[in-house]
Every structure is written in C-alpha cells, then in structure tokens.
C-alpha cells in the first residue's frame, strides 16, 4: 500500500512517502475506506512529535491522519450500515495509533463513519470531521448553546473556529468572533455579528457586554482573560487547555460519534455549514501540508488528496 508513514517520533523529516506499507486489517466491525482526501490537523503534528504517547498505544510505522473522506472498499461481516461503493467521511480515531488516513486505504471502525454529505466534494468532506465534531460537541454539550445566547469564539477564522461560528449561528446564537482584521469580512459572511481584533488588547476590554458562553481555542493569556468575558453564571469551554477546569469550565477532547457526523452533514446540505479549503496537497507534499498548518495562520482547512 502507498502512503505516508514514520518509524520514529520527530520533526517533519521523519515523514516518508512509501509504497511498501502493509495492507490494513479488516476486522468484523471495520470498514476499509479507499481514501480520496485526508484533513490535516494540528494533532497530526502533536502525535508525530510523541505528544500523545502517554494516552494511546503507538505502533510503528505510523500513518498520520484522523480525518477521511472516501469510498468503502470492503466491510467486515458485522458491519450493517455501510457497503462497498458507499461514499463516506469520518473521524478515524482508533484505540491505538498506527493506521491513519494519509494513505490509499484506512481501516475505520464503523462508529467513526457516516455517509458523505452529497453537497460536499471529497476534499471538503475530508476536511470537516475533526474540526466540525470538535465545534459541535463543544457548543451543544459543553456550552449548551441555544437561541439568543451571546457566544464568543476565539480564533474564529481557523478550522475549528470557523465551524464553530457557523454552527453557533445555526443554533440561533449571537456570535462574536476574534480574528485578525484581514479575516473580519470572511467571518461576517459566515454570520458573525461582531468581530474583534485579538491583537488590540484583552478581549474582555473590547466586548460591548459580557457573553453567555466562551469557546477557547487558544489557551494561555486568552483563557486567563475568559472569566472577565463572561456574565455571571456564563459557560466556558476549551479544546486546547485542560487548565480550563480550574476556571470552572469544561475541557473538550473530541470523540468519534456517528450521530454528530450526521448532524454536520445535515447542516452542510441545508446550507448552514461550509468548509473552505485553504490548500490541497498531494501525498508527496504531506510535510509541506503539515508545515503550513503548524504556522497557525491558515484560513480554512488544509487537506492531503490521495486521488
């Protein structure tokens, strides 16, 4: 099998494009997906550097990538919801780290997949799962966002942030987003009611009034300022800093969930959620794709296309 893999933790130079990777196993409840596109996320670099080795078993060679869109090649005998030829997308976070999505095929537990939204290309569908699920679970579960809530989303023009502002708008919220001024028009087109400049001083000092909920995607000083951004009794969640719990908030670590993937698909097909692609790379450019994401100033999503 052809794909990108690494045999040790390290920097970008450990990534290798290989033609000799073993064929993936297909267990009883596993779906073998022929990959068309794989989203590139900051967690891919964290895993490559060894940052999650205390949380998951790692088995070399490791193929990076948790986001996928493609076509079902085969399905295990216990799989009932997917059949060869189905177009699918998903967040393929298995219980160990080995079989990722920067390859021709990926073995995906059926719980990690849903049918691909008809209105999305494979590249767009491959870019959506991790960012979309993170935003959806943070907003609907941790923050319980509802009609009329004032919601502040930090780093709103990034992959998770841009999904979050659109989902919050769909939930009926008044959305405030932080971004550099060059991205304010981009956010307003997505329904953001107020745009704030993160470089213009503490956000708590820029708000016209406290908010009901804050979604932190930055950590550090931005998170420390969050209690001053909230009204009394407001809700706080972070997807980057477990220290949010010390402030009375919720830490969100995204999980595979078919129902939530289906809800994202519904929002997409209803025209309430779009997935802008910042740049698409081939498998032979996987290191460049990760380098671009690591720079941290991407507007939209980066994907690796396999075919």
Buried (B, 14 or more C-beta within 10 A) or exposed (E): BEBBBBEEBEEBEBBBBBEEBEEBEBBEBBBBBBBBBBBBBBBBBEBBEEEEEEEBEBEEBBBBBBBBBBBBBBBBEEBEBBEEEBBBBBBBBBEEBBBBBBBBBBBBBBBBBBBBBEBBBBBBBBBBBBBBBBBBBBBBEBBEBBEEBBBBBBBBBBBBBBBBBBBBBBBEBBBBBBBBEEBBEBBEEBBBBBBBBBEEEBBBEBBEEBBBBBBBBBBEEBBBBBBEBBEEEBBBBBBBBEBBEEBEBBBBEBEBBBEBBEBBBEBBEEEBBBBBBBBBBEBEBBBBBBBBBBEEEBBBBBBBBBE
